């Protein structure tokens, strides 16, 4: 009991500290940029969550899309015959929107940091049951500072950390609800099983695509538990087992009902989502072959007319689409190299478990099997995509999507890394003198473990805050700079204007209506002409056109639809310009 108390005290202190650390970035961004985000996904999730909290629903009607072929939308948003909808899994929108109804919209950007610290407490509880107190405490402390967890807890409008935390809460309740040592707790157990189903359902609603690895892992775990000796099953007799299974399923389905409802309302089916299968497959193919910037996937998927059902999405995980060589490169670059200080301790910790396979407990065996299987699926599925968020193809940075997708693998590595750290530290111990009342032999081991953990914390802190190109401090400074640059153009733009932009929509929308484009593509010229003829101010905001390209657009490309381009303002330092599209007078 004393051990439990001091460990909980340590975790509570760390939780308070890191809640403020995780919240620093969203607070700074909101304070300096009036809720601007570095990703169109974040911008859209915040917009819809805030709208939902205000009772405005998950759609709005844009009449101009009826004449613009549904082109008046930013990335991460789609329009069907003028009705604008999210292009996202709806969990983060519904959960944060519901909480914001109670506490106010100000809380939205801080909810992921809050869930992040709650999730770590649950991770501690889970690891403590599978391994021991020491490994659990060490793993939880390492998770607080783990770079990708910290980074995406701070970039709070992404789904990934919320998904992980909801899953950790669900697993914790599941483990606590299946213990049978205290038979007097039977009613409490059923409540915990029900809550476990609820949180599993919320996790699935947040990122249903994670079922690609979560579903087989849940099945393997269920089958493996029945191979354990009876005291480890935790389900009691057969009647209790099926009752708990039914209660879990009931909670899970209950939590998924809002997703089913809104999928039906928005996309026409319970298992349909905003992502379009043909577009998604096309995007995936382009990523695999042509090294497409992953941020543009949402742009590709934002214009489709039909949604994809969940079963069709699983067809993307086919042997013909798995690129083992690319998956290996992704794994090495975004795990073994980028997070070497986690990979190597976890690798040798796993080797130690395998070497002592016959001696370790069944829960540890199951944990290692689940870790290996889920890592293989994550590595092959996401790793086969060639994603390059950073414009520099030779740069591997924390902001790349792989670090979000591999997050479950990183987190499951922590107990293995903690195991090795403890084993290595124990080598520093020396025999205890019988006459000594103080356990001095543990001091060198504790000192060695402390040094290793401090090194781990320093490396993670450096990567998360000052990381090359995309550390949080750099991200914050760049975001504020870009937002100020965009806002400096607002005085030249009418409130009712539409702005064409390839990458700045995340700063422009929802203040202005936007169209995703660069004037050189063939997608929307006729739509531009239709809108301009209606008297709607139409601008282009993006990189400055060289004189030759500017002349070509006016003499050929735009002239074909009776439009011409006029320079409004150029910022030579940033190479960003504002242009206006006008109807030519010689039509």
Secondary structure, DSSP 4 states (H G I P E B T S, - for coil): -HHHHHHHHHHHHHHHHHHHHHHHHHHHHHHHHSS--SSHHHHHHHHHHHHHHTT--SEEE-GGGGTTTT----TTEEEETTEEEE-S-SHHHHHHHHHHHHH-GGGGGGHHHHHHHHHHHHHHHHHHHHS-HHHHHHHHHHHHH-HHHHHHHHSTTSSHHHHHHHHHHHHHHHHHHT--S-GGGHHHHHHHHHHHHHHHHHHHHH-GGGHHHHHHHHHHHHHHHTTS-HHHH-S-SHHHHHHHHHHHHHHHHHHHHHHHHHHHHHHSSTTEESS-HHHHHHHHHHHHHH---GGGHHHHTTS-SS-EEHHHHHTTS-GGG--HHHHHHHHIIIIIITTHHHHHHHHHHHHHHHHTTTTS-HHHHHHHHHHHHHHHHHHHHHHTS----SS-TT---TTSHHHHHTHHHHHHHHHHHHHHHHHHHHTT--PPPTT-SS-THHHHHHHHHHHHHHHHHHHHHHHHHH-TTTSHHHHHHHHHHHHHHHHTTGGGS-TT-EEEESS-HHHHTTTSEEEE--SSSSSSHHHHHHHHHTT--EEEEEEPPPHHHHHHIIIIITGGGTEEEEEEEEETTTTEEEEEEEE-TT-
